[in-house]
């Protein structure tokens, strides 16, 4: 029967006391129907369940994904340059930064009209083909940053297996100026690969040369050899790692 309005009426310092700032984030807990006792109990529960130790285990690269015997290191994707996290003898932060540097350079080439399609025309449309986190993550950030986006580049997102999503989009695009990004950790995701194959067939039908695929596709995958077999050039393949879950792939080159 207690309302948030009641809690504020009886506790004038609630907003200040139940707010916390950390890692650049301001969290205002006062607008939840909780009290100091609630938070104390939640903290105690976390400690009883060993949450601090589990956080340390994840951050140090222990294989906490027991079903697949894998580390869970999306935290490494967000580590600042110069930090070190060695797992199985490999500094994964250094690997991540190297891929992000390659990705950034590639993006600059597209934006500066240095990366051109197979007919020599600059890229004017970018189509992200992915599903789940490899679709929703980029879409969210692209929407949030639209006001400072490149004025000459249109960005589109395709995730649906239903051809009703991709077919009308292709009708509105110029194959000579379109770049497809195929985001698939395994490069076997059914929905993503069917849409990617449809896009590939469209490029071949319009530009008539398998070599055109390497100028109109880039890949983000943990299986780069499959992307190369698809026809994508090695300079446009950006690796993921088996310790990146799809829902966290936004922080990679995706």
TIVEX-633821 format. One record per residue (C-alpha): residue in three letters; chain; x, y, z. Coordinates in Angstrom, 2 decimals, always signed. Example, Ala and Ser with C-alpha at 12.3 -4.5 7.8 and 13.67 -1.06 7.14 Angstrom:
// TIVEX-633821
residu=Ala, chaine=A, x=+12.30, y=-4.50, z=+7.80
residu=Ser, chaine=A, x=+13.67, y=-1.06, z=+7.14
This chain:
// TIVEX-633821
residu=Unk, chaine=A, x=+0.00, y=+0.00, z=+0.00
residu=Unk, chaine=A, x=+3.05, y=+2.30, z=+0.22
residu=Unk, chaine=A, x=+3.50, y=+4.63, z=-2.76
residu=Unk, chaine=A, x=+6.62, y=+6.43, z=-3.99
residu=Unk, chaine=A, x=+4.79, y=+9.68, z=-3.22
residu=Unk, chaine=A, x=+4.44, y=+8.54, z=+0.41
residu=Unk, chaine=A, x=+8.14, y=+7.70, z=+0.62
residu=Unk, chaine=A, x=+9.14, y=+11.16, z=-0.63
residu=Unk, chaine=A, x=+6.68, y=+12.88, z=+1.72
residu=Unk, chaine=A, x=+8.18, y=+11.22, z=+4.79
residu=Unk, chaine=A, x=+11.84, y=+11.44, z=+3.70
residu=Unk, chaine=A, x=+12.94, y=+14.80, z=+2.30
residu=Unk, chaine=A, x=+16.53, y=+13.62, z=+1.72
residu=Unk, chaine=A, x=+15.50, y=+10.52, z=-0.21
residu=Unk, chaine=A, x=+16.56, y=+11.67, z=-3.69
residu=Unk, chaine=A, x=+20.06, y=+12.65, z=-2.56
residu=Unk, chaine=A, x=+20.66, y=+9.64, z=-0.34
residu=Unk, chaine=A, x=+19.36, y=+7.06, z=-2.83
residu=Unk, chaine=A, x=+21.31, y=+8.35, z=-5.81
residu=Unk, chaine=A, x=+24.75, y=+7.12, z=-6.79
residu=Unk, chaine=A, x=+27.30, y=+8.13, z=-9.41
residu=Unk, chaine=A, x=+29.74, y=+5.58, z=-10.84
residu=Unk, chaine=A, x=+31.57, y=+5.03, z=-14.15
residu=Unk, chaine=A, x=+29.98, y=+8.13, z=-15.65
residu=Unk, chaine=A, x=+26.47, y=+6.91, z=-14.85
residu=Unk, chaine=A, x=+24.01, y=+8.65, z=-12.52
residu=Unk, chaine=A, x=+21.62, y=+6.10, z=-10.98
residu=Unk, chaine=A, x=+18.59, y=+7.51, z=-9.17
residu=Unk, chaine=A, x=+17.14, y=+4.69, z=-7.08
residu=Unk, chaine=A, x=+14.77, y=+6.97, z=-5.21
residu=Unk, chaine=A, x=+12.09, y=+6.64, z=-7.90
residu=Unk, chaine=A, x=+11.75, y=+2.93, z=-7.11
residu=Unk, chaine=A, x=+9.50, y=+1.73, z=-4.32
residu=Unk, chaine=A, x=+12.45, y=+0.81, z=-2.09
residu=Unk, chaine=A, x=+13.80, y=+1.89, z=+1.27
residu=Unk, chaine=A, x=+17.24, y=+1.85, z=+2.89
residu=Unk, chaine=A, x=+16.35, y=-1.56, z=+4.30
residu=Unk, chaine=A, x=+15.50, y=-2.86, z=+0.81
residu=Unk, chaine=A, x=+18.91, y=-1.87, z=-0.53
residu=Unk, chaine=A, x=+20.73, y=-3.30, z=+2.50
residu=Unk, chaine=A, x=+18.93, y=-6.61, z=+2.02
residu=Unk, chaine=A, x=+19.74, y=-6.67, z=-1.70
residu=Unk, chaine=A, x=+23.42, y=-6.03, z=-1.01
residu=Unk, chaine=A, x=+23.42, y=-8.75, z=+1.62
residu=Unk, chaine=A, x=+21.79, y=-11.17, z=-0.82
residu=Unk, chaine=A, x=+24.43, y=-10.37, z=-3.45
residu=Unk, chaine=A, x=+27.19, y=-11.04, z=-0.93
residu=Unk, chaine=A, x=+25.58, y=-14.29, z=+0.22
residu=Unk, chaine=A, x=+25.34, y=-15.47, z=-3.39
residu=Unk, chaine=A, x=+28.99, y=-14.65, z=-4.00
residu=Unk, chaine=A, x=+28.34, y=-11.94, z=-6.57
residu=Unk, chaine=A, x=+31.60, y=-10.01, z=-5.92
residu=Unk, chaine=A, x=+33.62, y=-13.21, z=-6.40
residu=Unk, chaine=A, x=+31.69, y=-14.03, z=-9.60
residu=Unk, chaine=A, x=+32.38, y=-10.55, z=-10.97
residu=Unk, chaine=A, x=+36.09, y=-11.03, z=-10.26
residu=Unk, chaine=A, x=+35.99, y=-14.47, z=-11.93
residu=Unk, chaine=A, x=+34.38, y=-13.04, z=-15.05
residu=Unk, chaine=A, x=+36.75, y=-10.06, z=-15.25
residu=Unk, chaine=A, x=+39.82, y=-12.26, z=-14.87
residu=Unk, chaine=A, x=+38.83, y=-14.57, z=-17.73
residu=Unk, chaine=A, x=+37.75, y=-17.64, z=-15.78
residu=Unk, chaine=A, x=+35.52, y=-19.95, z=-17.81
residu=Unk, chaine=A, x=+32.27, y=-19.06, z=-16.07
residu=Unk, chaine=A, x=+30.23, y=-20.12, z=-19.12
residu=Unk, chaine=A, x=+30.21, y=-23.73, z=-17.98
residu=Unk, chaine=A, x=+27.86, y=-25.03, z=-20.68
residu=Unk, chaine=A, x=+30.36, y=-24.08, z=-23.41
residu=Unk, chaine=A, x=+33.50, y=-24.00, z=-21.24
residu=Unk, chaine=A, x=+34.23, y=-20.42, z=-22.28
residu=Unk, chaine=A, x=+35.30, y=-17.18, z=-20.73
residu=Unk, chaine=A, x=+32.75, y=-14.34, z=-20.77
residu=Unk, chaine=A, x=+34.82, y=-11.29, z=-21.61
residu=Unk, chaine=A, x=+32.59, y=-8.58, z=-23.01
residu=Unk, chaine=A, x=+34.23, y=-6.47, z=-20.30
residu=Unk, chaine=A, x=+37.49, y=-6.75, z=-22.28
residu=Unk, chaine=A, x=+35.78, y=-5.05, z=-25.24
residu=Unk, chaine=A, x=+35.34, y=-1.93, z=-23.12
residu=Unk, chaine=A, x=+38.76, y=-1.89, z=-21.44
residu=Unk, chaine=A, x=+40.73, y=+1.31, z=-22.15
residu=Unk, chaine=A, x=+43.74, y=+1.12, z=-24.44
residu=Unk, chaine=A, x=+46.84, y=+0.17, z=-22.47
residu=Unk, chaine=A, x=+45.03, y=-2.08, z=-19.99
residu=Unk, chaine=A, x=+46.11, y=-5.71, z=-19.86
residu=Unk, chaine=A, x=+43.98, y=-8.84, z=-19.49
residu=Unk, chaine=A, x=+45.84, y=-12.07, z=-20.19
residu=Unk, chaine=A, x=+43.74, y=-15.19, z=-20.77
residu=Unk, chaine=A, x=+45.37, y=-18.47, z=-21.80
residu=Unk, chaine=A, x=+48.58, y=-16.58, z=-22.49
residu=Unk, chaine=A, x=+46.95, y=-13.99, z=-24.77
residu=Unk, chaine=A, x=+46.46, y=-10.30, z=-23.97
residu=Unk, chaine=A, x=+42.86, y=-10.04, z=-25.14
residu=Unk, chaine=A, x=+42.70, y=-6.27, z=-24.65
residu=Unk, chaine=A, x=+45.56, y=-5.80, z=-27.12
residu=Unk, chaine=A, x=+43.73, y=-8.05, z=-29.62
residu=Unk, chaine=A, x=+40.50, y=-6.10, z=-29.18
residu=Unk, chaine=A, x=+42.20, y=-2.73, z=-29.65
residu=Unk, chaine=A, x=+43.95, y=-3.96, z=-32.81
residu=Unk, chaine=A, x=+40.61, y=-4.98, z=-34.36
residu=Unk, chaine=A, x=+38.93, y=-1.74, z=-33.28
residu=Unk, chaine=A, x=+41.77, y=+0.22, z=-34.89
residu=Unk, chaine=A, x=+41.29, y=-1.70, z=-38.16
residu=Unk, chaine=A, x=+37.54, y=-1.13, z=-37.97
residu=Unk, chaine=A, x=+37.97, y=+2.59, z=-37.34
residu=Unk, chaine=A, x=+40.37, y=+2.94, z=-40.28
residu=Unk, chaine=A, x=+37.94, y=+1.07, z=-42.53
residu=Unk, chaine=A, x=+35.07, y=+3.35, z=-41.47
residu=Unk, chaine=A, x=+37.20, y=+6.41, z=-42.21
residu=Unk, chaine=A, x=+37.90, y=+5.06, z=-45.70
residu=Unk, chaine=A, x=+34.17, y=+4.63, z=-46.34
residu=Unk, chaine=A, x=+33.32, y=+8.09, z=-44.99
residu=Unk, chaine=A, x=+36.15, y=+9.74, z=-46.93
residu=Unk, chaine=A, x=+35.08, y=+8.07, z=-50.21
residu=Unk, chaine=A, x=+38.34, y=+6.12, z=-50.37
residu=Unk, chaine=A, x=+36.59, y=+2.75, z=-50.14
residu=Unk, chaine=A, x=+34.58, y=+2.57, z=-53.33
residu=Unk, chaine=A, x=+32.30, y=+0.05, z=-54.97
residu=Unk, chaine=A, x=+33.41, y=-2.17, z=-57.82
residu=Unk, chaine=A, x=+32.46, y=+0.47, z=-60.44
residu=Unk, chaine=A, x=+34.46, y=+3.18, z=-58.69
residu=Unk, chaine=A, x=+31.50, y=+4.99, z=-57.16
residu=Unk, chaine=A, x=+31.63, y=+5.99, z=-53.47
residu=Unk, chaine=A, x=+29.46, y=+4.25, z=-50.89
residu=Unk, chaine=A, x=+26.21, y=+6.04, z=-50.13
residu=Unk, chaine=A, x=+24.18, y=+3.34, z=-48.34
residu=Unk, chaine=A, x=+25.28, y=+0.95, z=-45.60
residu=Unk, chaine=A, x=+23.07, y=-2.05, z=-44.76
residu=Unk, chaine=A, x=+23.69, y=-3.90, z=-41.50
residu=Unk, chaine=A, x=+22.57, y=-7.53, z=-41.74
residu=Unk, chaine=A, x=+22.38, y=-9.17, z=-38.33
residu=Unk, chaine=A, x=+19.96, y=-10.38, z=-35.70
residu=Unk, chaine=A, x=+19.58, y=-10.01, z=-31.94
residu=Unk, chaine=A, x=+22.39, y=-7.98, z=-30.40
residu=Unk, chaine=A, x=+24.15, y=-7.62, z=-33.76
residu=Unk, chaine=A, x=+21.07, y=-5.80, z=-35.05
residu=Unk, chaine=A, x=+19.52, y=-4.05, z=-32.06
residu=Unk, chaine=A, x=+22.82, y=-2.78, z=-30.61
residu=Unk, chaine=A, x=+24.03, y=-0.92, z=-33.71
residu=Unk, chaine=A, x=+20.48, y=+0.23, z=-34.47
residu=Unk, chaine=A, x=+20.16, y=+1.77, z=-31.00
residu=Unk, chaine=A, x=+23.46, y=+3.65, z=-31.23
residu=Unk, chaine=A, x=+22.83, y=+4.68, z=-34.84
residu=Unk, chaine=A, x=+19.50, y=+6.17, z=-33.80
residu=Unk, chaine=A, x=+21.00, y=+7.93, z=-30.78
residu=Unk, chaine=A, x=+23.83, y=+9.50, z=-32.81
residu=Unk, chaine=A, x=+21.87, y=+10.30, z=-35.95
residu=Unk, chaine=A, x=+22.19, y=+14.05, z=-35.42
residu=Unk, chaine=A, x=+25.97, y=+13.84, z=-35.90
residu=Unk, chaine=A, x=+25.97, y=+11.18, z=-38.61
residu=Unk, chaine=A, x=+27.64, y=+11.50, z=-42.02
residu=Unk, chaine=A, x=+25.32, y=+13.61, z=-44.20
residu=Unk, chaine=A, x=+25.90, y=+11.53, z=-47.35
residu=Unk, chaine=A, x=+25.53, y=+8.05, z=-45.85
residu=Unk, chaine=A, x=+22.19, y=+6.32, z=-45.29
residu=Unk, chaine=A, x=+22.23, y=+3.42, z=-42.85
residu=Unk, chaine=A, x=+19.70, y=+0.58, z=-42.89
residu=Unk, chaine=A, x=+19.18, y=-2.51, z=-40.73
residu=Unk, chaine=A, x=+17.90, y=-5.90, z=-41.84
residu=Unk, chaine=A, x=+17.16, y=-8.71, z=-39.40
residu=Unk, chaine=A, x=+13.86, y=-10.27, z=-40.43
residu=Unk, chaine=A, x=+13.84, y=-13.56, z=-42.30
residu=Unk, chaine=A, x=+10.71, y=-12.40, z=-44.10
residu=Unk, chaine=A, x=+11.69, y=-11.09, z=-47.52
residu=Unk, chaine=A, x=+9.19, y=-8.27, z=-47.06
residu=Unk, chaine=A, x=+11.89, y=-6.42, z=-45.11
residu=Unk, chaine=A, x=+14.84, y=-6.79, z=-47.49
residu=Unk, chaine=A, x=+13.08, y=-6.83, z=-50.87
residu=Unk, chaine=A, x=+11.64, y=-3.28, z=-50.79
residu=Unk, chaine=A, x=+14.90, y=-1.97, z=-49.36
residu=Unk, chaine=A, x=+16.90, y=-3.38, z=-52.27
residu=Unk, chaine=A, x=+14.45, y=-1.76, z=-54.69
residu=Unk, chaine=A, x=+15.37, y=+1.63, z=-53.21
residu=Unk, chaine=A, x=+19.16, y=+1.14, z=-53.29
residu=Unk, chaine=A, x=+21.81, y=+1.53, z=-55.98
residu=Unk, chaine=A, x=+23.99, y=-1.61, z=-56.01
residu=Unk, chaine=A, x=+26.97, y=+0.43, z=-57.22
residu=Unk, chaine=A, x=+26.96, y=+2.53, z=-54.04
residu=Unk, chaine=A, x=+25.77, y=+0.03, z=-51.39
residu=Unk, chaine=A, x=+27.90, y=-1.66, z=-48.71
residu=Unk, chaine=A, x=+26.53, y=-4.61, z=-46.73
residu=Unk, chaine=A, x=+27.82, y=-5.45, z=-43.23
residu=Unk, chaine=A, x=+27.25, y=-9.10, z=-42.31
residu=Unk, chaine=A, x=+27.34, y=-9.49, z=-38.53
residu=Unk, chaine=A, x=+27.34, y=-13.14, z=-37.53
residu=Unk, chaine=A, x=+29.60, y=-14.68, z=-34.91
residu=Unk, chaine=A, x=+29.51, y=-18.12, z=-36.53
residu=Unk, chaine=A, x=+28.74, y=-16.94, z=-40.08
residu=Unk, chaine=A, x=+26.07, y=-19.65, z=-40.10
residu=Unk, chaine=A, x=+23.18, y=-17.81, z=-38.38
residu=Unk, chaine=A, x=+20.22, y=-18.86, z=-40.54
residu=Unk, chaine=A, x=+18.37, y=-15.56, z=-40.73
residu=Unk, chaine=A, x=+21.50, y=-13.49, z=-41.25
residu=Unk, chaine=A, x=+23.04, y=-15.76, z=-43.86
residu=Unk, chaine=A, x=+19.85, y=-16.07, z=-45.89
residu=Unk, chaine=A, x=+19.57, y=-12.28, z=-46.03
residu=Unk, chaine=A, x=+23.30, y=-12.00, z=-46.80
residu=Unk, chaine=A, x=+22.98, y=-14.51, z=-49.64
residu=Unk, chaine=A, x=+20.00, y=-12.59, z=-51.01
residu=Unk, chaine=A, x=+22.04, y=-9.39, z=-50.94
residu=Unk, chaine=A, x=+24.99, y=-11.18, z=-52.58
residu=Unk, chaine=A, x=+22.75, y=-12.49, z=-55.38
residu=Unk, chaine=A, x=+21.43, y=-8.94, z=-55.88
residu=Unk, chaine=A, x=+24.96, y=-7.56, z=-56.21
residu=Unk, chaine=A, x=+25.93, y=-10.29, z=-58.68
residu=Unk, chaine=A, x=+22.74, y=-9.85, z=-60.72
residu=Unk, chaine=A, x=+23.32, y=-6.13, z=-61.05
residu=Unk, chaine=A, x=+27.11, y=-5.90, z=-61.23
residu=Unk, chaine=A, x=+27.74, y=-9.29, z=-62.82
residu=Unk, chaine=A, x=+31.10, y=-10.10, z=-61.28
residu=Unk, chaine=A, x=+31.96, y=-12.22, z=-58.23
residu=Unk, chaine=A, x=+34.86, y=-9.83, z=-57.58
residu=Unk, chaine=A, x=+32.25, y=-7.16, z=-56.83
residu=Unk, chaine=A, x=+31.35, y=-8.98, z=-53.61
residu=Unk, chaine=A, x=+34.67, y=-7.96, z=-52.05
residu=Unk, chaine=A, x=+33.90, y=-4.27, z=-52.65
residu=Unk, chaine=A, x=+30.32, y=-4.34, z=-51.42
residu=Unk, chaine=A, x=+30.52, y=-6.55, z=-48.32
residu=Unk, chaine=A, x=+32.27, y=-6.46, z=-44.97
residu=Unk, chaine=A, x=+32.00, y=-9.10, z=-42.24
residu=Unk, chaine=A, x=+32.05, y=-9.18, z=-38.45
residu=Unk, chaine=A, x=+32.58, y=-12.76, z=-37.34
residu=Unk, chaine=A, x=+34.50, y=-15.25, z=-35.22
residu=Unk, chaine=A, x=+34.86, y=-17.41, z=-38.34
residu=Unk, chaine=A, x=+36.78, y=-15.18, z=-40.77
residu=Unk, chaine=A, x=+37.57, y=-18.09, z=-43.08
residu=Unk, chaine=A, x=+33.84, y=-18.51, z=-43.80
residu=Unk, chaine=A, x=+33.55, y=-14.82, z=-44.66
residu=Unk, chaine=A, x=+36.44, y=-15.15, z=-47.10
residu=Unk, chaine=A, x=+34.75, y=-18.18, z=-48.70
residu=Unk, chaine=A, x=+31.64, y=-16.01, z=-49.09
residu=Unk, chaine=A, x=+33.76, y=-13.67, z=-51.23
residu=Unk, chaine=A, x=+34.60, y=-10.94, z=-48.72
residu=Unk, chaine=A, x=+38.16, y=-9.63, z=-48.81
residu=Unk, chaine=A, x=+40.35, y=-10.20, z=-45.76
residu=Unk, chaine=A, x=+40.80, y=-6.45, z=-45.36
residu=Unk, chaine=A, x=+37.04, y=-6.14, z=-44.75
residu=Unk, chaine=A, x=+36.72, y=-9.02, z=-42.26
residu=Unk, chaine=A, x=+36.76, y=-7.98, z=-38.61
residu=Unk, chaine=A, x=+37.13, y=-10.79, z=-36.04
residu=Unk, chaine=A, x=+35.01, y=-11.47, z=-33.01
residu=Unk, chaine=A, x=+35.94, y=-13.99, z=-30.33
residu=Unk, chaine=A, x=+34.16, y=-17.00, z=-28.88
residu=Unk, chaine=A, x=+33.98, y=-15.20, z=-25.53
residu=Unk, chaine=A, x=+31.74, y=-12.46, z=-26.95
residu=Unk, chaine=A, x=+28.03, y=-13.15, z=-26.57
residu=Unk, chaine=A, x=+25.89, y=-11.77, z=-29.39
residu=Unk, chaine=A, x=+24.00, y=-9.45, z=-27.04
residu=Unk, chaine=A, x=+27.31, y=-7.74, z=-26.17
residu=Unk, chaine=A, x=+28.71, y=-7.61, z=-29.72
residu=Unk, chaine=A, x=+28.02, y=-3.87, z=-30.03
residu=Unk, chaine=A, x=+31.25, y=-3.18, z=-28.11
residu=Unk, chaine=A, x=+33.28, y=-5.14, z=-30.67
residu=Unk, chaine=A, x=+33.85, y=-4.04, z=-34.28
residu=Unk, chaine=A, x=+30.09, y=-4.58, z=-34.77
